[in-house]
Amino acid sequence: MADFYELLGVSRGATADEIKRAYRQRARELHPDANPDDAAAEAKFKEVARAYQVLSDADMRQRYDRFGEAGVAGAGGGGGASAEDLFGGGLGDIFDAFFGGSGGNPFGGGGGGRSRGPSGPPRGQDLEVVADLTLEQAVFGDQVTVGLKLPVRCEACDGSGAGEGTKPVSCGDCGGSGQIQRVRQSLLGQMVTASPCGRCGGMGEVIATPCPECHGQGRVTVDKSYQVDVPAGVDSGSTLRLTGRGAAGPRGGRNGDLYVHLRVAPHDRYVREGNDLVTDVGISIAQAALGTSLQLETLDGEEDLVIAPGTQPGREFVLRQRGVPHLQGRGRGDLIARVRVDVPTKLTDDEVELLTTYATGRGETVGNGKEGLFSRIKSAFS
């Protein structure tokens, strides 16, 4: 037999949960019901089951890690051991993986098997939709409308799928259980597998006269819209779950859930950094040198921003509690106004003269080459 870890597709340091998830996935792929008359798949299924039996038990896994398969050679699975002896709690995992329920053990062996009751109508699918928000909606919260096409309960038959004056009847093939059981002989002993009944589709009931509106499905597809309450402080990637707002299950099955994924559009002035909002404030060279006072437009309204004389490019002014609310707590982030000094690209003659005089007075060299920059600019304007 191959290495147990390789059979399950996990590393030797995998956690118990990782081993369980890997086993469930492999069991789905290799189960005899999913691969009828495939001897190779059935053999591999048994190997995977044996690997999970060993690796899911802490003591057996420790012996296997130290001594290999020889260290667990006598631990279950041999000498005609029953399926119950081999799998223990793992039996329920296979059952859940294939039939989505928590009913009885579908495996026989040793007289310990229990038949499973009717599965009933399945639950409807979970659905997803994207809701686009503005930054203001994300910051302060809002109620938005999302629309989608989804199956809903048929009103004509109230979800039963049966035509007027009729009702579903118990399936004769499975006796109303929704399953057909098959007995298999294997190296593990006698194994009873259950699969959905082909006649009733696992429902346990058949409909002689289908509802003309839903054609026996118990649900119809319509365009529907929901009002979604968006809490303050959400961001792109946040997801809201609306329980029971997904697809209706067939033949009266309960609804799935609706997952609303939020997407926040870029803002023309603000960039979000965590719970802070950052904006650039452009000022002139004179304003940076001499100072100024200006009105800063925030999401809460206008705020006075005092620029001190000698302010350097990149300086940040922080307005407390003007950012994004904390989604899982109290308070808000900050608003950060980052100074950007705008250098003019076009100057009048007078401006050139003033800047040249200013530079000369400070002993600064301006221009480039024999003819100074400002001289060339001045010539261009003359």
SVG drawing of the C-alpha trace seen along z (x, -y; Angstrom):
<svg xmlns="http://www.w3.org/2000/svg" viewBox="-59 -92 86 105">
<polyline fill="none" stroke="black" stroke-width="0.4" points="0.0,0.0 1.2,-3.5 2.2,-6.0 -1.0,-6.9 -0.2,-10.6 0.2,-10.5 -3.1,-8.6 -4.9,-11.4 -2.9,-14.1 -1.7,-15.8 1.7,-16.6 3.1,-14.6 2.5,-17.6 -1.2,-17.9 -3.6,-18.6 -6.5,-16.3 -9.0,-18.7 -6.9,-18.8 -6.7,-15.0 -10.5,-14.8 -11.2,-17.2 -8.8,-15.5 -10.4,-12.1 -13.9,-13.4 -12.8,-14.8 -11.0,-11.6 -14.0,-9.5 -16.3,-11.5 -14.1,-10.9 -13.5,-7.2 -16.7,-5.9 -18.2,-2.9 -21.5,-4.7 -19.6,-7.5 -17.6,-4.9 -19.8,-1.9 -18.1,1.2 -14.7,-0.4 -12.6,2.1 -9.5,-0.2 -11.5,-3.0 -13.0,-0.6 -9.6,0.7 -8.2,-2.8 -11.3,-3.7 -10.4,-1.0 -6.8,-2.1 -7.9,-5.7 -10.3,-4.4 -7.5,-2.4 -5.2,-5.5 -7.8,-7.6 -8.5,-5.0 -4.8,-5.1 -4.1,-8.8 -7.3,-9.9 -6.3,-8.0 -3.5,-9.8 -1.9,-6.6 -2.0,-4.7 -0.7,-7.7 2.3,-7.9 3.0,-4.2 2.7,-4.6 5.1,-7.6 7.7,-5.6 7.4,-2.2 5.4,-2.6 2.6,-0.2 4.2,2.6 3.5,0.6 -0.3,0.7 -0.6,4.0 -2.7,5.5 -4.9,2.5 -8.3,3.2 -9.1,3.8 -7.6,7.3 -8.9,10.8 -12.4,10.0 -13.0,7.1 -16.3,5.4 -16.8,2.0 -17.8,0.7 -14.6,2.1 -12.5,0.6 -13.9,-2.9 -15.3,-3.7 -16.3,-7.4 -15.2,-7.6 -18.3,-5.9 -20.4,-9.1 -17.9,-11.1 -18.4,-9.0 -22.2,-9.2 -22.1,-13.0 -19.9,-13.3 -22.3,-11.5 -25.7,-12.0 -25.5,-15.3 -27.2,-14.1 -26.6,-12.8 -28.9,-9.7 -27.9,-6.2 -24.8,-4.4 -25.3,-3.2 -22.7,-0.4 -23.6,3.0 -21.1,5.4 -21.4,7.2 -25.2,6.4 -24.4,2.8 -25.8,1.0 -28.9,-1.2 -31.2,-2.1 -31.6,-5.7 -34.9,-7.4 -36.2,-9.5 -33.9,-12.3 -36.8,-14.7 -36.6,-17.6 -33.1,-19.1 -32.2,-22.6 -32.0,-25.2 -28.7,-26.5 -26.8,-29.4 -26.5,-32.3 -24.1,-35.2 -24.5,-38.8 -22.3,-41.9 -23.5,-45.2 -21.6,-48.4 -21.2,-51.2 -19.9,-54.7 -17.3,-55.5 -19.9,-57.6 -22.2,-54.6 -19.3,-52.4 -18.4,-55.0 -21.8,-55.9 -23.8,-52.8 -26.9,-52.7 -29.7,-50.5 -29.1,-49.3 -31.1,-47.3 -29.7,-44.1 -31.5,-42.3 -31.0,-38.7 -32.9,-35.9 -33.6,-33.0 -35.9,-30.1 -38.8,-30.8 -41.6,-28.6 -44.3,-28.0 -47.5,-29.7 -49.8,-27.6 -48.9,-24.3 -47.4,-25.9 -44.1,-24.2 -45.4,-20.6 -45.0,-20.2 -48.4,-18.4 -51.2,-19.6 -54.4,-21.1 -56.4,-18.5 -53.6,-16.0 -50.6,-15.4 -47.4,-13.4 -47.5,-9.7 -44.9,-7.4 -42.4,-6.0 -42.9,-2.3 -39.3,-1.6 -37.7,-2.8 -40.7,-2.5 -40.6,-6.2 -37.0,-6.1 -35.6,-8.0 -32.7,-5.5 -31.9,-2.2 -29.5,0.0 -27.0,2.4 -25.0,5.1 -21.4,5.5 -18.8,8.0 -15.4,6.6 -12.1,7.3 -13.6,5.3 -16.5,7.6 -20.1,7.0 -20.8,3.4 -24.2,1.9 -24.2,-1.3 -27.1,-3.6 -27.7,-5.8 -30.6,-8.1 -33.6,-6.4 -33.6,-6.9 -37.4,-7.0 -38.1,-9.7 -34.7,-11.4 -34.2,-10.8 -37.4,-12.6 -39.2,-9.5 -42.3,-10.6 -43.5,-10.7 -45.9,-13.1 -48.5,-11.6 -49.9,-14.9 -47.3,-17.6 -48.2,-21.3 -48.4,-23.0 -46.8,-26.2 -43.6,-24.6 -43.7,-21.3 -43.4,-19.3 -40.4,-21.2 -42.3,-23.1 -40.4,-26.3 -40.3,-28.8 -37.5,-31.2 -38.3,-34.9 -36.5,-38.3 -36.3,-39.4 -34.9,-42.3 -33.9,-42.7 -33.2,-45.7 -29.8,-45.1 -28.8,-47.0 -25.1,-47.9 -23.5,-48.7 -21.1,-51.6 -17.4,-50.8 -17.6,-48.0 -15.0,-47.8 -14.5,-46.1 -14.5,-42.3 -16.9,-42.5 -19.7,-39.9 -23.2,-40.1 -25.2,-36.9 -29.0,-37.0 -30.3,-33.8 -33.1,-32.1 -32.9,-34.6 -31.2,-32.2 -32.8,-29.7 -35.9,-27.8 -35.4,-24.1 -37.3,-21.8 -40.6,-20.3 -40.8,-22.4 -37.2,-22.3 -36.1,-25.1 -34.3,-28.1 -30.6,-28.5 -28.8,-31.7 -27.8,-34.8 -24.3,-36.2 -23.9,-39.8 -20.3,-40.7 -19.6,-44.5 -17.5,-46.5 -16.6,-50.1 -16.0,-52.4 -12.8,-54.6 -13.3,-58.2 -12.2,-61.2 -10.6,-62.8 -10.0,-60.2 -8.1,-57.0 -8.9,-54.5 -6.0,-53.1 -7.5,-50.8 -9.9,-53.0 -8.2,-56.2 -9.0,-58.4 -6.1,-60.1 -6.3,-63.1 -3.8,-65.4 -4.1,-69.1 -2.4,-71.2 -0.9,-74.6 1.4,-77.0 5.1,-77.8 4.0,-81.1 1.4,-79.4 3.8,-76.8 6.4,-79.5 4.1,-82.1 1.3,-79.9 -2.4,-80.0 -5.8,-78.9 -8.2,-77.0 -11.4,-75.0 -11.0,-71.3 -14.0,-69.4 -14.5,-66.2 -17.2,-63.5 -18.7,-65.2 -18.6,-68.7 -16.0,-71.5 -13.3,-71.9 -10.8,-74.7 -7.2,-73.7 -4.4,-76.0 -1.2,-75.7 1.8,-77.0 4.5,-79.0 7.4,-76.9 5.2,-73.8 7.1,-71.2 5.8,-69.0 4.4,-65.7 3.5,-67.1 0.4,-65.4 -2.4,-67.2 -4.5,-64.7 -8.2,-65.3 -9.2,-62.9 -12.4,-60.9 -13.1,-61.9 -12.3,-58.6 -14.1,-55.3 -16.1,-53.8 -14.6,-50.7 -16.9,-47.9 -16.4,-45.7 -16.0,-48.4 -16.5,-52.0 -15.0,-55.2 -13.7,-56.1 -10.4,-56.3 -8.7,-59.6 -8.7,-61.9 -5.1,-62.6 -4.5,-65.7 -1.2,-65.3 0.4,-68.6 1.4,-68.8 3.3,-71.9 2.4,-72.8 5.2,-74.3 3.9,-76.6 4.9,-75.6 4.1,-79.0 5.2,-82.4 4.5,-85.9 7.3,-88.4 6.6,-90.0 6.6,-86.6 10.0,-85.7 11.4,-89.0 10.1,-88.5 11.5,-84.9 14.8,-85.9 15.2,-88.8 14.1,-86.4 16.7,-83.8 19.5,-86.4 18.8,-87.8 19.2,-84.4 22.4,-83.7 20.7,-80.9 21.7,-79.9 18.8,-79.6 18.6,-78.7 20.8,-76.3 23.7,-77.1 24.9,-80.5 21.4,-81.8 19.5,-81.3 16.3,-79.3 14.2,-82.4 15.9,-84.4 14.8,-81.8 11.3,-81.8 11.2,-85.5 12.5,-85.5 9.7,-83.1 7.1,-85.4 8.5,-88.5"/>
</svg>
